[in-house]
Amino acid sequence: MECKSIVVLSDTHDNTEIVQKALLQIQTLDFVKVLHCGDVTTPETLRLFEGLPLEIVFGNCDYDTASLQDTAKELGLAPFDYTKELNIAGKRIAFMHGDNQSTLSHIIYSGSFDYVFHGHIHQKKDILVENTRVICPGALQRAVPYSFAYFNLETDTLEYHEVEP
């Protein structure tokens, strides 16, 4: 049976010890994509995700955009952008960092997406706005607890995974 789950994380902010612990947990899961909602911060942290089917967007703390783009290319990843749209398992997905509230609201209220994932707030969030489910996975830096999301697109099931410091 084809896997229809994704991993969503955000705001890693070079917290390499926690990112490495999260990646150990992620490797035990069955997924088709990993979505990173921004603030990876440096190429060194981005390299920790090597070998994963990663899609990533810029966050407001991803200052060296050129180096991040170069590293993504070197790792064979799709280029960064500020927002991305994907279709996985027949579901329309948008994801972004979420620091631009106007863009986030526009995308949520557009009615064009089944799911909108974002970061920036460093808190878990799962709400329904009209017909769009809006999810924030929490964060792997400046959050209590550290967390990422595991989402089954077929069953619409969300699990938050906590990462111990």
N, C-alpha and C positions, 0 to 999 in steps of 0.2 A: 504494500500500500504506500502511496506517495505521501511524504511528509508535508504537512501544511502548517508548520509552526515556525515562528520567528523569535529571535532574541532581540530585545530593544534595550539599549543602555544610553547613558548620557553623562556629561559633566565628569569626565575622568580626570581632567586637570592635572595630568602628570603624577597622579597618585599610584605610582607603579606597583607598589606592594599590594594594594587592594585590587588593582586591575589584574595582576597576575593571579590572585586568589579567585577573582570573578571568572577569569578565563578557565581555570581548572574546573569550576562548576559548569560553565558553559559547554565544555568539551564532553560532559556526561549527558547532554541533552541532544535530542533529535530535532534538527532545524534545517530550513532551506536558506535562510538569510540572517545576518546580524545587521541591525540598523543602529548606527551611532548618531545620536541627535546633537552632536557638536560639543565643543570645548574639550577636544582631545589634547589640545594645546601645543604639543611639539612632535616633530617627526619621530623622536625616540619612543614616545608612547604609542604612536601609530604603528611602529614596527612590531609591537607586542601582538598585534592582531594579524600578523602575517599568516597566510594559509587559510584564513576564514573567509567565507563568502560575505564580505563586508560592504555595506553601502554607508557613506558618511556625509554629513553636511557640516558646514562651518558654524561655529558658535562665536559669541562675542569676545571670547578669550583666545581665539585661534588667530593670533596676530600675524604670524609669518606664513601668510597664505601661499606664497610661492614655494617655500620649502615643503609645506604639507602637500601641495599638488605634485611636486617632484617625487616625494616619497610614495604617494599613492600610485603614481605611474610606475615607479620602480617595483612596487609590490604587485603590480598587475590589477590594481583596483580602479573602479570607475572614478573619474575626477570628482572632487568635492564640488558642491554647489551650496547655495543658501537654503534652498528647498528642493526636495526631490519627490517625484511621483513614481509609484510602482504599481504593478498589477501582479499580485501573488495569489494563487489558488482562486482566481476569479474575483478577488476583492480589490477595490480601489483604495490605495494607501497614499497618504502624503505624510512627509515628516520633515521637520525643521528644528532649529534650536528653540525658538520661541521668544527670543529677546525682542523681536519686533512685534509688538502686540497687534498692530494694525494688520500686518500680513497674516499672523496666526488667526485672528478673528475672521478675516476675509476668506481664508481657506476653509476654516471650520464651517462657516455659514454659507459657503458656496453651494452646498448640496452635492458636490461632485465626488465626495469620498465617503467610503464606508468607515475608514479609520484615519485619524490624525494623531500622530505621535510627536511629542516634543519634549524638550528638556528645559533647561535654564532655571526652573524654580527649585530644583534640588529637593523636591517632595514628590511622593507618589500621588498620582491623580488618575481617576477613572470616572468619567462622566459621559452622559449622553446629551448631545446638543442637537435637537431635532432628530435627524436620522444618522448622525455621525457620532461615533464613539471616539472620545478624546482621551488619550492615555499619556501619562508621564511616568517613566520607569523609576523615578527617583534619581539618585546620583551616586557616583563612586568617590566623591570628594565633598566635603562640607555638608554632610547629611548624617542623620541619625535615624534609622540605621542606614548603612550603605546598601543599595539595592539595584537590581536590574529586573526587567520584565521578560517573561516567557509567555508567548501568546499563540494559541491555536486558532488559526483563521477559519478552520472548518467548523469547530465547535463553539467558537466565540468565547473561549475560556482563557482567562488571564491568571497567571501565577506570578507573584513577586518573589524573587529569590534574594535573601539577605546575605551579605558578605561580612563575615566577622573580621574585625581589625586584627 
